[in-house]
């Protein structure tokens, strides 16, 4: 039997965009962010503090998101994530290096901040191993 946590890391490595869902007084909002992750399944991204999703998670830190690594029929691999997000303070050189390696971006603007999503639950769709029987891991 495949190790679900290892398969989640595989999808995290292959994925590129986290579709981040937040909620504020205007309702639900989804924003695509390029992410990096650590060995504890935490996800990180940079964003401007004044954009809607950044302001929303300060007020309501519960967020959800999804990452799709493969769209081909029969071999879909995707994650659904629920957790708590927060703004980080200070420079994050290790994260900057990871993000630059992933997409070539530079942390050029001092106005942008790093954010962290600490997962509470990750659902895995991995058709090769489980069909559409989603596997879940709680943290």
N, C-alpha and C positions, 0 to 999 in steps of 0.2 A: 504494500500500500504506500502511496506517495505521502511524503511529509507535507502537510498543509502549510506550515510556516515557511518551509523552503520554497514551495510553489508561490506563496504570497511574495516572497523576496524576488523571485523570478519575474513576476508581473511588475513589481516596483522597478526593477532594473530595465525592463523592456518598455515600460510606459514612458510617456513624455509629459503629458498634461494631467493635472489634478483638476477636475471640475468641482470647485468648492462651493457648497451651498451654505448660505448664511440667512439669518432672519432679522429683520429690523421693523420699525414702525411702518415701513412701506410694504412689508410682506417678505416673501421668500426671494432670494437673489442668488444667481449662480455666476461665478466668475472663473474663467480658465487661468490657472497659474502653472508655470513650470516649476517642478519640485525636485528636491533631492531628499534622501532619507538616510537614517542611521540604522545600526544593528538592532535597535530596540523598536523598529517600525515607526518611529516618529518621522513626520514629513515636515519639510522646511521650504519656504519660498520667500521671495522679496516682493514688496509692493509699496505703494505710496500710502501713508497713513490717512490721507484725506479721501481716498476712494471708498465707495459704498461698502464693499465687503470688509475692508479693514476697520472702518468705523463700527460696523455691525458686530464684529466678533469681540470688540472691546465691551460692548453692552451685553451681548448674549454670546458667550464663548462656545456654546454647543454648536457644532457644525457637522455637516455630512459632506461626502464627496464620492466621486468615482474616478477610476482610472481604467482605461481600456488599452490592452496591449495587442490584441489581435481581433480583427473584425471578420475574418474568413469563416464561413459557415462550417460548423463541425469542429472547429478548433478555437472557439472563442475563449479568451482569457481576460478576465476583468475583476476589479475589486470594487466593493462598496464599503465605505469607511464611515464610522461614526466616532466622534471624539470631542475633545476640548482644544480650542485654539487660543493662542496668546501671542502678543507682540514680544519680541526679544529686545534687549537693550545692548548697545555696544556693537563693536565690530565682530564679525564671525568669519575669520579668515579661512578656516577649514571648510565651512559651507560655501564661501565664495569660490574656493578652488574647485569643489565638487560641481557647482553650478556652471562654472566656466568650462569644465571638462565636458559637461552634458550638452550645453548649447552655445558655448562661445561667448556668453554675455559677461559683461564686466559690471561690478557693483559701482557704477560711476557716480550716481547721485547720492549725496549725503541725505537727501530728503526721503529716500526709500529706507524701509526697515525690514528686518527679517521677522518672519512669523513661524510659529511651530504648531503643528497639529499632533497632539498626543492621542493615539487611538484608544478607544474603549472597546470597539468591536470592529473586526474586518470580515466581510463576507467575500468568499472567493468563488468565482465561476471559472471552471477549468474543464472544458468539455472533453478533452483527451482522457482525463482520469475519472471525472464524475458526471459526465453528461450535463444536464441542467440542474443536478442536485447540488445546490450551493452549499459550500462548507463555511462554517463560521468559527472564528477564533475570538475569544474575549481576552482582554488585557487587564 
